[in-house]
Amino acid sequence: MLRAATCGLALAMVTTGCEVSNFLDPTVVTDPEKTSQLQPDGSATPIVSVILDDLDLGVTPPDQPYANARDVTAEDLEVKTADYVIGPGDQLRVTIFDYPQPTSQLIDAFEVTATGVINLPDVREVSMQGLTETQAARVIEEAYVNAQIFRDGAARVNVLAFTKQNRTFTIIGNAVGRANRYVITQPNFRLLDAIALAGGATNAQILNEFVYIIRDTSTPEVTGRPDPANPGNQGPVRPGDDDPLRSQVDEANDWEPVYAQDAGTGGDASGGFAFEAPQEPENTEVIRVPITELLNGQLKFNIVIRPGDTVIMEAEQTGVYYVGGNAAVTGVFQISPQNPVTLKRAIVAARGFNPVAIPQRTQLIRKMGDQDVFVRVNLKKIFLGQEPDLYVKPDDMIMVGTNFPAPFLAALRNGFRVSYGFGFLYDRNLGRDRREF
């Protein structure tokens, strides 16, 4: 009997290997005596362990947002000042003195059309596209002079753009208070100003801890702009590529844009009509800004917001994670950006381990697109602060493993029971029956 017990004990030690430091109870993951913190002089020092936001899985997520985004550069922090340039959709307040009669004045609002012109009384359409407010006032004055309504130098015109569509930015995402389109109020308008204008960032965990800014780097083509030497000679206005009347105007002006290709030039293989596949815009870039560092005071990431920028602040959604295997409680658990969950907290939420668990044999299964990535983690070292902890992501699955001798060790532990205290047991069968028959 003793030989069998010894053989079983040796087999358990061999099969367990070096993974289990507490042989009788391998589910123990704490160090109550803090032996790992003790110094040679007997003093204890705290253990500092980082929490990783992600694991280096060696696999690029297929849905990684803006994979071609670039980091912040010194040029992004430069303030560029220039007078506002009028564009389509702007509202202009035009003041003309001594019109329509001497000693009177005309004050009216005009909207710049999609082709960049405004319709003034007594003169034909006047193009405002690509002009500053000062230039626009001079062009309007010269238009009235050319119409022989004013003599040269007699008219006085003032132009004020009170809705500046070309000086706006857009901020979207569920991590901001008020996603909307806003006006850039000053040249030194930065990302923190944009976040504050949109109601501030919520307390949600920003997705991947980055804010992305989509920026158009192209120089817009000025169409229909008057000749500075002859403001009245405006020439034809060529519509933009997204104008629904582009094809009609092109036909009238002998322009021949190509919208589709046939089978001989890369169209449908069947020889039929086929539209060209959409392509990524060439004059657009995406800037990746680490929002955590910025909110912690690293102003080198507080870049200047340019007109036309789109700021995207997306937060992680509320989801669930799964705990299985040899945890004390298995099932589905809630996770939210407001209350991030780490591996240690996930195990505590699952009430620890069952008697046959081996924390060193835990497996984390993370869903990445249409594939699952399996990573083995050592929960014992994580609990002892010897390895960094890890934030759990939505749809993660934590499987606590075991090994062959674990059930035998659990049975061995259950075989040792220690009773203490004082008890008294009386069985009347041991007593003498005084009744005589």
C-alpha positions as CSV (number, residue, x, y, z in Angstrom):
1,M,0.0,0.0,0.0
2,L,2.8,2.4,0.9
3,R,4.6,1.5,-2.3
4,A,1.5,2.3,-4.4
5,A,1.1,5.7,-2.6
6,T,4.7,6.5,-3.2
7,C,4.4,5.6,-6.9
8,G,1.3,7.7,-7.2
9,L,3.0,10.7,-5.6
10,A,6.0,10.4,-7.8
11,L,3.8,10.1,-10.9
12,A,1.9,13.2,-9.9
13,M,5.1,15.2,-9.4
14,V,6.5,14.1,-12.8
15,T,3.3,14.8,-14.8
16,T,2.8,18.1,-13.0
17,G,6.2,19.4,-13.9
18,C,7.5,22.8,-12.9
19,E,4.2,24.5,-13.7
20,V,2.8,23.9,-10.2
21,S,4.7,25.5,-7.3
22,N,2.2,24.5,-4.6
23,F,2.0,20.8,-5.1
24,L,-0.9,20.0,-2.8
25,D,-3.0,22.9,-4.0
26,P,-2.0,24.2,-7.5
27,T,-5.0,26.6,-7.5
28,V,-3.3,28.9,-5.1
29,V,-2.2,32.0,-7.0
30,T,-1.6,34.5,-4.2
31,D,1.4,35.1,-2.0
32,P,0.0,35.9,1.4
33,E,3.4,36.0,3.0
34,K,4.7,38.3,0.4
35,T,7.9,36.3,0.0
36,S,8.3,37.6,-3.5
37,Q,8.4,41.2,-2.1
38,L,10.8,40.6,0.8
39,Q,14.3,42.2,0.6
40,P,17.4,40.6,2.1
41,D,17.0,42.9,5.1
42,G,13.4,41.6,5.6
43,S,11.6,44.7,4.4
44,A,8.8,44.4,1.8
45,T,8.5,46.5,-1.3
46,P,5.4,46.9,-3.4
47,I,5.2,45.2,-6.8
48,V,4.3,47.4,-9.8
49,S,2.9,45.5,-12.7
50,V,1.6,47.1,-15.9
51,I,-1.6,46.3,-17.6
52,L,-1.3,45.7,-21.3
53,D,-4.1,47.0,-23.6
54,D,-3.3,44.3,-26.1
55,L,-1.1,41.3,-26.7
56,D,1.4,41.0,-29.4
57,L,-0.4,38.2,-31.2
58,G,1.7,38.4,-34.3
59,V,-1.5,38.7,-36.3
60,T,-2.8,41.9,-37.8
61,P,-6.4,42.4,-37.1
62,P,-8.4,42.4,-40.4
63,D,-10.6,45.2,-39.2
64,Q,-7.9,47.4,-37.8
65,P,-9.1,51.0,-38.3
66,Y,-7.1,53.3,-40.6
67,A,-4.1,51.0,-41.0
68,N,-2.4,53.6,-43.2
69,A,-2.7,56.4,-40.7
70,R,0.4,58.4,-39.9
71,D,1.7,59.8,-36.7
72,V,1.7,63.4,-35.6
73,T,4.5,65.5,-37.1
74,A,5.9,69.0,-36.3
75,E,4.1,70.5,-39.3
76,D,0.7,69.5,-37.8
77,L,1.4,71.9,-34.9
78,E,2.1,74.9,-37.1
79,V,-0.5,77.7,-37.2
80,K,-1.2,79.0,-40.7
81,T,-3.0,82.3,-41.0
82,A,-4.7,83.5,-44.1
83,D,-7.8,85.6,-45.0
84,Y,-11.0,83.6,-45.4
85,V,-11.7,82.4,-48.9
86,I,-15.4,82.5,-50.0
87,G,-16.9,79.2,-51.2
88,P,-20.2,77.6,-52.1
89,G,-22.8,77.7,-49.4
90,D,-21.5,80.8,-47.7
91,Q,-23.9,83.5,-46.6
92,L,-22.6,87.0,-47.5
93,R,-23.9,90.2,-46.0
94,V,-23.3,92.8,-48.8
95,T,-23.6,96.5,-48.0
96,I,-23.6,99.0,-51.0
97,F,-23.6,102.7,-50.1
98,D,-25.3,105.3,-52.2
99,Y,-27.5,102.6,-53.8
100,P,-30.1,102.4,-55.2
101,Q,-30.2,106.2,-54.6
102,P,-27.7,108.7,-53.4
103,T,-27.5,109.0,-49.6
104,S,-29.2,105.5,-49.2
105,Q,-27.7,102.1,-48.9
106,L,-28.5,98.5,-49.7
107,I,-27.9,95.9,-47.0
108,D,-28.9,92.4,-47.9
109,A,-27.8,88.8,-47.5
110,F,-26.8,86.6,-50.4
111,E,-26.0,82.9,-50.6
112,V,-23.1,81.7,-52.7
113,T,-24.4,79.1,-55.1
114,A,-22.8,75.7,-55.8
115,T,-21.0,77.3,-58.8
116,G,-19.7,80.1,-56.6
117,V,-21.8,83.1,-57.7
118,I,-24.3,85.5,-56.1
119,N,-27.2,87.2,-57.8
120,L,-27.0,91.0,-57.3
121,P,-29.7,93.5,-58.3
122,D,-29.2,95.3,-61.6
123,V,-26.0,93.4,-62.5
124,R,-25.6,89.8,-63.8
125,E,-24.2,87.0,-61.7
126,V,-20.9,87.9,-60.0
127,S,-18.5,85.1,-59.0
128,M,-17.3,85.0,-55.4
129,Q,-15.4,81.7,-55.7
130,G,-11.9,81.8,-54.4
131,L,-12.1,85.4,-53.3
132,T,-11.5,87.0,-49.9
133,E,-14.0,89.3,-48.4
134,T,-11.9,92.4,-49.4
135,Q,-11.5,91.0,-53.0
136,A,-15.2,90.3,-53.2
137,A,-16.1,93.8,-52.3
138,R,-13.8,95.2,-55.0
139,V,-15.2,92.8,-57.6
140,I,-18.8,93.8,-56.7
141,E,-17.9,97.4,-57.0
142,E,-16.3,97.0,-60.4
143,A,-19.3,95.0,-61.6
144,Y,-21.6,98.0,-60.9
145,V,-19.0,100.3,-62.5
146,N,-19.0,98.1,-65.7
147,A,-22.8,98.1,-65.7
148,Q,-22.6,101.9,-65.7
149,I,-24.6,102.2,-62.5
150,F,-21.7,103.8,-60.6
151,R,-18.9,105.8,-61.9
152,D,-15.4,104.5,-61.1
153,G,-14.5,105.3,-57.5
154,A,-18.0,106.5,-56.5
155,A,-19.4,103.2,-55.1
156,R,-18.5,101.8,-51.7
157,V,-19.1,98.1,-51.0
158,N,-18.6,96.1,-47.9
159,V,-18.7,92.2,-47.8
160,L,-18.9,90.1,-44.7
161,A,-19.2,86.3,-44.7
162,F,-21.2,85.5,-41.6
163,T,-21.5,81.7,-42.3
164,K,-18.2,80.4,-43.4
165,Q,-18.7,76.9,-44.8
166,N,-15.0,76.7,-45.8
167,R,-13.8,77.2,-42.3
168,T,-15.6,74.3,-40.6
169,F,-14.6,70.9,-39.2
170,T,-16.6,67.8,-38.4
171,I,-16.3,65.7,-35.2
172,I,-18.2,62.4,-35.0
173,G,-18.1,59.3,-32.9
174,N,-19.9,57.9,-29.8
175,A,-17.1,59.1,-27.5
176,V,-18.0,62.8,-27.9
177,G,-20.8,64.6,-26.2
178,R,-22.2,66.5,-29.3
179,A,-21.1,65.1,-32.7
180,N,-21.7,67.9,-35.3
181,R,-20.1,70.3,-37.7
182,Y,-18.5,73.3,-36.1
183,V,-16.9,76.6,-37.3
184,I,-13.2,77.1,-36.7
185,T,-13.2,80.3,-34.7
186,Q,-9.5,81.2,-34.9
187,P,-6.3,80.1,-36.7
188,N,-4.8,78.6,-33.5
189,F,-7.7,76.2,-33.2
190,R,-6.5,72.8,-31.9
191,L,-7.7,69.3,-31.2
192,L,-8.4,70.0,-27.5
193,D,-10.5,73.0,-28.5
194,A,-12.5,70.8,-30.9
195,I,-13.1,68.2,-28.2
196,A,-14.3,70.9,-25.8
197,L,-16.5,72.5,-28.4
198,A,-18.2,69.1,-29.0
199,G,-19.0,68.7,-25.3
200,G,-15.8,67.0,-24.2
201,A,-14.8,63.4,-24.4
202,T,-16.9,60.9,-22.5
203,N,-15.5,58.6,-19.9
204,A,-15.7,55.7,-22.3
205,Q,-12.6,53.9,-23.4
206,I,-11.5,55.3,-26.7
207,L,-11.1,52.6,-29.3
208,N,-7.5,51.7,-29.6
209,E,-6.8,54.8,-27.6
210,F,-6.4,56.9,-30.8
211,V,-8.3,59.7,-32.3
212,Y,-8.2,59.8,-36.1
213,I,-8.3,62.9,-38.2
214,I,-9.2,62.7,-41.9
215,R,-7.6,65.6,-43.8
216,D,-7.8,66.7,-47.4
217,T,-4.4,67.6,-48.6
218,S,-5.4,68.7,-52.1
219,T,-5.5,72.3,-53.2
220,P,-9.0,73.0,-54.4
221,E,-9.2,74.1,-58.0
222,V,-10.6,77.6,-58.3
223,T,-13.3,77.6,-61.0
224,G,-15.1,80.6,-62.4
225,R,-12.8,83.1,-60.7
226,P,-12.7,86.4,-62.4
227,D,-9.6,87.6,-64.2
228,P,-8.0,90.2,-61.9
229,A,-7.4,92.5,-64.9
230,N,-11.0,92.2,-66.0
231,P,-13.4,91.2,-63.2
232,G,-16.3,91.2,-65.6
233,N,-14.8,88.5,-67.8
234,Q,-15.6,85.4,-65.7
235,G,-15.7,82.7,-68.4
236,P,-17.6,79.5,-68.1
237,V,-17.9,77.7,-64.8
238,R,-17.0,74.1,-64.9
239,P,-19.0,72.0,-62.4
240,G,-17.3,69.7,-60.0
241,D,-17.1,65.9,-60.4
242,D,-19.9,65.3,-58.0
243,D,-22.3,67.7,-59.8
244,P,-25.4,65.9,-61.2
245,L,-25.4,68.2,-64.3
246,R,-21.7,67.5,-65.1
247,S,-22.5,65.3,-68.1
248,Q,-24.8,67.9,-69.7
249,V,-22.3,70.7,-69.2
250,D,-19.5,68.5,-70.5
251,E,-21.5,67.8,-73.7
252,A,-22.1,71.5,-74.2
253,N,-18.4,72.3,-73.8
254,D,-16.9,69.3,-75.6
255,W,-15.5,67.8,-72.5
256,E,-15.3,64.1,-72.6
257,P,-15.0,62.5,-69.1
258,V,-14.9,58.7,-68.9
259,Y,-17.2,57.2,-66.3
260,A,-17.0,53.5,-67.3
261,Q,-14.9,51.2,-69.3
262,D,-15.8,48.4,-71.7
263,A,-14.4,44.9,-71.7
264,G,-11.5,45.9,-73.8
265,T,-10.3,48.5,-71.3
266,G,-10.8,46.8,-68.1
267,G,-14.6,46.6,-67.9
268,D,-16.9,43.7,-67.3
269,A,-15.4,40.4,-68.6
270,S,-18.7,39.6,-70.3
271,G,-18.2,42.6,-72.6
272,G,-21.1,44.5,-71.1
273,F,-21.2,48.0,-69.5
274,A,-19.5,48.2,-66.1
275,F,-18.7,51.1,-63.7
276,E,-15.1,51.5,-62.5
277,A,-14.4,50.2,-59.1
278,P,-14.2,52.9,-56.4
279,Q,-10.7,53.8,-55.3
280,E,-9.2,55.4,-52.3
281,P,-8.8,59.2,-52.7
282,E,-5.2,60.1,-53.5
283,N,-5.3,63.5,-51.8
284,T,-6.5,62.4,-48.4
285,E,-4.5,61.4,-45.3
286,V,-5.3,60.1,-41.9
287,I,-3.5,61.4,-38.8
288,R,-3.4,59.1,-35.7
289,V,-3.3,61.0,-32.4
290,P,-2.8,59.2,-29.1
291,I,-5.7,60.6,-27.1
292,T,-4.6,59.2,-23.7
293,E,-1.2,61.0,-23.9
294,L,-2.9,64.2,-25.1
295,L,-5.5,64.2,-22.2
296,N,-2.6,63.5,-19.8
297,G,-0.9,66.8,-20.8
298,Q,1.4,65.9,-23.6
299,L,0.6,68.9,-25.8
300,K,2.9,67.8,-28.5
301,F,-0.1,65.9,-29.8
302,N,-2.5,68.9,-29.6
303,I,-2.4,69.4,-33.4
304,V,-4.0,72.3,-35.3
305,I,-7.4,71.6,-36.8
306,R,-7.5,72.7,-40.4
307,P,-10.7,73.6,-42.4
308,G,-12.4,70.5,-43.7
309,D,-10.9,68.1,-41.1
310,T,-13.0,65.3,-39.8
311,V,-12.3,64.2,-36.3
312,I,-13.3,60.6,-35.4
313,M,-13.6,59.7,-31.7
314,E,-15.0,56.2,-31.5
315,A,-15.5,54.4,-28.2
316,E,-15.5,50.7,-27.5
317,Q,-19.0,49.3,-27.3
318,T,-20.5,47.5,-24.3
319,G,-20.1,43.7,-24.8
320,V,-19.6,40.4,-23.1
321,Y,-16.8,38.0,-22.4
322,Y,-16.8,34.3,-21.6
323,V,-15.2,32.3,-18.8
324,G,-15.0,28.5,-19.1
325,G,-13.0,25.5,-18.2
326,N,-12.1,25.1,-14.6
327,A,-13.2,28.4,-13.2
328,A,-15.5,28.2,-10.1
329,V,-18.3,29.9,-12.1
330,T,-18.4,29.7,-15.8
331,G,-20.7,31.7,-18.1
332,V,-21.1,35.1,-19.8
333,F,-20.0,38.3,-18.1
334,Q,-20.7,41.9,-19.0
335,I,-17.9,44.3,-20.0
336,S,-18.2,48.1,-20.6
337,P,-15.8,50.9,-21.5
338,Q,-16.6,52.6,-18.2
339,N,-15.5,49.5,-16.2
340,P,-12.6,47.8,-18.0
341,V,-12.0,44.2,-17.0
342,T,-8.5,42.6,-16.7
343,L,-7.7,38.9,-16.6
344,K,-7.4,39.1,-12.8
345,R,-10.7,40.8,-12.4
346,A,-12.3,38.4,-14.7
347,I,-11.2,35.4,-12.6
348,V,-12.3,37.2,-9.4
349,A,-15.7,37.8,-11.0
350,A,-15.8,34.1,-11.8
351,R,-15.2,33.4,-8.1
352,G,-11.7,32.0,-8.6
353,F,-11.0,28.4,-9.6
354,N,-12.5,25.0,-9.0
355,P,-10.4,22.3,-7.1
356,V,-8.9,20.8,-10.3
357,A,-7.8,24.1,-12.0
358,I,-4.2,24.8,-13.1
359,P,-4.0,28.6,-13.5
360,Q,-0.7,28.2,-15.4
361,R,-2.7,26.4,-18.1
362,T,-5.1,29.2,-18.9
363,Q,-5.9,29.9,-22.6
364,L,-7.2,33.3,-23.9
365,I,-9.1,33.0,-27.2
366,R,-9.6,36.3,-29.0
367,K,-11.8,36.8,-32.0
368,M,-10.1,38.8,-34.7
369,G,-12.4,39.2,-37.7
370,D,-13.3,35.8,-39.0
371,Q,-10.6,33.9,-37.1
372,D,-9.8,33.0,-33.5
373,V,-6.3,33.5,-32.0
374,F,-5.3,31.2,-29.1
375,V,-2.8,32.5,-26.6
376,R,-1.6,30.7,-23.4
377,V,-1.3,32.9,-20.3
378,N,0.1,32.2,-16.9
379,L,-2.5,33.4,-14.4
380,K,-0.4,32.5,-11.4
381,K,2.4,34.8,-12.5
382,I,-0.1,37.5,-13.4
383,F,-1.6,37.4,-9.9
384,L,1.9,37.5,-8.3
385,G,2.8,40.5,-10.4
386,Q,5.6,38.6,-12.3
387,E,3.9,39.1,-15.7
388,P,1.8,42.1,-16.9
389,D,-2.0,41.8,-16.7
390,L,-4.1,42.2,-19.8
391,Y,-7.4,44.0,-20.5
392,V,-10.2,41.7,-21.7
393,K,-11.8,42.6,-25.0
394,P,-15.5,42.0,-25.9
395,D,-16.0,38.4,-27.1
396,D,-12.9,37.2,-25.4
397,M,-13.0,33.7,-24.1
398,I,-10.9,32.7,-21.0
399,M,-10.5,28.9,-20.6
400,V,-8.9,27.8,-17.3
401,G,-7.1,24.5,-17.9
402,T,-6.1,21.5,-15.8
403,N,-3.8,18.5,-16.1
404,F,-3.8,14.7,-15.4
405,P,-2.8,14.7,-11.7
406,A,-5.1,17.6,-10.7
407,P,-8.1,15.4,-9.8
408,F,-5.9,13.1,-7.7
409,L,-4.4,16.1,-5.9
410,A,-7.9,17.4,-5.2
411,A,-8.9,14.0,-3.8
412,L,-5.8,14.0,-1.7
413,R,-6.6,17.4,-0.2
414,N,-10.1,16.3,0.5
415,G,-8.8,13.3,2.4
416,F,-7.2,15.4,5.1
417,R,-9.8,16.8,7.5
418,V,-8.9,18.4,10.8
419,S,-11.6,18.6,13.5
420,Y,-11.1,20.8,16.6
421,G,-13.1,21.7,19.6
422,F,-15.0,19.5,22.2
423,G,-18.0,17.3,21.4
424,F,-20.1,14.7,23.3
425,L,-21.9,11.8,21.7
426,Y,-24.5,9.7,23.6
427,D,-26.0,6.6,22.2
428,R,-28.8,5.2,24.2
429,N,-28.1,1.7,22.9
430,L,-25.1,1.6,25.1
431,G,-27.1,2.4,28.2
432,R,-28.8,-0.1,30.5
433,D,-32.5,-0.5,30.1
434,R,-34.0,-0.5,33.6
435,R,-37.2,-1.9,32.6
436,E,-37.5,-5.5,33.4
437,F,-39.7,-7.8,31.4
